[in-house]
Amino acid sequence: MVVNIVGRHMELADEDKLHAEEEARKLGKFFNGVNDIQVTFEREGNAIKSEIICMVSGGRTLVANEMGETVHQSLEFASANMARQIKRYKGKLHRRRAGREAPEEPPTTEGESP
């Protein structure tokens, strides 16, 4: 899993980058199909906007945007939002696979030889 961390219109401290990478790695534990995660921080006025873009298997892209007063706060909000989306997507895949029925085998009776 590839993790990219970007700061737009702001410099990120090493501890912020490390925290963002840890949070992104935690998201990968929810679903093995997570291929790529990009975490972007942007200053908007006095608030910090964090955006997490997650590429999952099947070509699907999940996006979570949240605002907060600090980098950590906005990242926590966005991470929780993304975790919810990943769990929902994983559940949808499981329901879709469970809906498929196994091919029926022809009935066999005892005592018959082919």
C-alpha positions in Angstrom: 0.0 0.0 0.0 1.4 3.4 -1.0 0.8 6.4 1.2 1.3 9.9 0.0 1.1 12.9 2.3 0.8 16.4 0.9 0.5 19.9 2.5 -1.0 22.6 0.2 -0.3 26.2 1.2 1.4 25.0 4.4 4.4 23.2 5.6 3.8 20.0 7.6 5.9 19.2 10.6 7.6 15.7 10.7 5.3 14.7 13.6 2.2 15.6 11.5 3.5 13.6 8.6 4.3 10.6 10.8 0.8 10.8 12.5 -0.9 11.0 9.0 1.0 8.0 7.8 0.1 6.0 10.9 -3.6 6.9 10.4 -3.4 5.9 6.8 -1.8 2.5 7.6 -4.7 1.9 10.1 -7.2 2.3 7.3 -5.5 -0.5 5.4 -6.3 -2.9 8.2 -10.0 -2.6 7.6 -9.8 -4.0 4.0 -7.1 -5.8 2.2 -8.1 -4.2 -1.1 -6.8 -0.8 -0.3 -4.1 0.0 -2.9 -3.2 3.6 -2.5 -4.0 6.4 0.0 -3.3 10.1 -0.4 -3.7 12.5 2.5 -3.8 16.2 1.7 -3.8 19.1 4.2 -4.8 22.6 3.1 -5.2 25.8 5.1 -8.5 27.5 4.6 -8.6 30.7 6.7 -8.0 29.7 10.3 -9.1 26.1 9.8 -7.2 23.1 8.4 -8.9 20.9 5.8 -7.8 17.3 5.4 -8.8 15.1 2.5 -8.2 11.4 2.3 -8.4 9.7 -1.1 -8.4 6.0 -1.0 -8.0 3.8 -4.1 -9.5 0.3 -3.5 -9.5 -2.8 -5.6 -12.0 -2.8 -8.4 -11.0 0.7 -9.5 -13.2 2.4 -6.9 -12.1 5.7 -5.3 -13.3 6.7 -1.8 -12.9 10.3 -0.7 -13.3 11.9 2.8 -13.1 15.6 3.5 -13.1 17.2 7.0 -12.3 20.5 8.6 -10.7 21.1 12.0 -8.8 23.6 14.0 -5.6 21.6 14.0 -3.9 19.1 11.6 -4.5 16.3 14.1 -8.2 17.1 14.7 -9.0 17.4 11.0 -7.1 14.1 10.3 -9.0 12.3 13.0 -12.4 13.4 11.6 -11.4 12.5 8.1 -9.9 9.1 9.2 -13.1 8.2 11.0 -15.2 9.1 7.9 -12.9 7.1 5.6 -13.0 4.1 8.0 -16.8 4.2 7.8 -16.7 4.3 4.0 -14.3 1.4 3.8 -16.4 -0.7 6.1 -19.5 0.1 4.1 -17.8 -0.8 0.8 -16.4 -4.0 2.2 -19.9 -5.0 3.5 -21.3 -4.2 0.1 -18.8 -6.6 -1.6 -19.6 -9.3 0.9 -23.3 -9.0 0.4 -22.9 -9.1 -3.4 -20.7 -12.2 -3.2 -23.2 -13.9 -0.8 -26.0 -13.2 -3.2 -24.4 -15.4 -5.8 -25.6 -18.9 -5.5 -23.4 -21.9 -6.1 -24.1 -23.9 -9.3 -26.6 -26.6 -8.6 -25.3 -30.2 -8.9 -27.5 -32.8 -10.5 -29.2 -34.9 -7.9 -27.8 -38.4 -7.4 -29.6 -41.3 -6.1 -28.0 -44.1 -4.1 -27.4 -47.3 -5.9 -27.1 -45.8 -9.4 -23.8 -46.2 -11.2 -22.8 -43.8 -13.9 
